Amino acid sequence: MSTKTVAEMSFEEAMQELESVVGQLESSTVALEDSITLYARGEELKKHCEAKLKSAEEKVAQITLGADGAPSGTKPLEGL
């Protein structure tokens, strides 16, 4: 497990750790108490990844296209 808090992690770091957590849980070699801790960490990582993806999707949705179909800029994010 990383020493970083989940909030400090990039999307890629969180996904890598989440994959590690899932692998450990699937291995069935982890003690019950450790499984509970791993599951909680996995849930936190999953939520973090979902939030990062949603933010990225919102940024991509703000890209405007010109008449030729090429990106021409961005429009302001709503609610800011």
C-alpha positions as CSV (number, residue, x, y, z in Angstrom):
1,M,0.0,0.0,0.0
2,S,1.1,3.5,-0.7
3,T,2.1,5.9,2.0
4,K,0.2,8.7,0.2
5,T,-3.3,9.5,1.2
6,V,-5.9,8.7,-1.5
7,A,-6.6,12.4,-2.0
8,E,-2.9,13.0,-2.9
9,M,-2.9,10.3,-5.5
10,S,-3.1,10.8,-9.2
11,F,-5.7,8.7,-11.1
12,E,-3.0,6.4,-12.3
13,E,-1.6,5.8,-8.9
14,A,-5.0,5.2,-7.4
15,M,-5.9,2.7,-10.2
16,Q,-2.6,0.8,-9.7
17,E,-3.2,0.5,-6.0
18,L,-6.8,-0.5,-6.5
19,E,-5.7,-3.2,-8.9
20,S,-3.3,-4.4,-6.2
21,V,-6.0,-4.4,-3.5
22,V,-8.3,-6.4,-5.7
23,G,-5.6,-8.9,-6.5
24,Q,-4.9,-9.3,-2.8
25,L,-8.6,-9.8,-2.0
26,E,-9.0,-12.3,-4.8
27,S,-6.0,-14.3,-3.6
28,S,-7.9,-15.6,-0.6
29,T,-4.6,-15.5,1.4
30,V,-5.4,-12.4,3.4
31,A,-6.7,-12.7,7.0
32,L,-10.3,-11.5,7.6
33,E,-9.3,-8.4,9.5
34,D,-6.8,-7.4,6.8
35,S,-9.5,-8.1,4.1
36,I,-11.8,-5.7,5.8
37,T,-9.1,-3.0,5.9
38,L,-8.2,-3.7,2.2
39,Y,-11.8,-3.5,1.2
40,A,-12.2,-0.1,2.9
41,R,-9.1,1.1,1.1
42,G,-10.4,-0.2,-2.2
43,E,-13.7,1.6,-1.7
44,E,-11.9,4.9,-1.0
45,L,-9.6,4.4,-4.1
46,K,-12.6,3.6,-6.3
47,K,-14.5,6.7,-5.2
48,H,-11.3,8.8,-5.9
49,C,-10.9,7.3,-9.3
50,E,-14.6,7.9,-10.2
51,A,-14.3,11.6,-9.1
52,K,-11.1,12.0,-11.1
53,L,-12.8,10.5,-14.2
54,K,-15.9,12.7,-13.8
55,S,-13.7,15.8,-13.5
56,A,-11.8,14.8,-16.7
57,E,-15.1,14.1,-18.5
58,E,-16.5,17.5,-17.6
59,K,-13.3,19.2,-18.9
60,V,-13.5,17.3,-22.2
61,A,-17.2,18.1,-22.5
62,Q,-16.2,21.8,-22.3
63,I,-14.0,21.7,-25.4
64,T,-15.6,23.5,-28.3
65,L,-15.2,22.6,-31.9
66,G,-14.9,24.9,-34.8
67,A,-16.7,24.7,-38.1
68,D,-14.0,22.3,-39.4
69,G,-14.5,20.0,-36.5
70,A,-11.1,20.9,-34.9
71,P,-11.0,22.0,-31.3
72,S,-11.2,25.8,-31.2
73,G,-11.2,26.5,-27.4
74,T,-13.2,25.8,-24.3
75,K,-16.4,27.2,-22.9
76,P,-16.6,28.1,-19.2
77,L,-17.5,25.4,-16.7
78,E,-21.0,25.8,-15.4
79,G,-21.3,26.7,-11.8
80,L,-17.9,28.5,-11.5
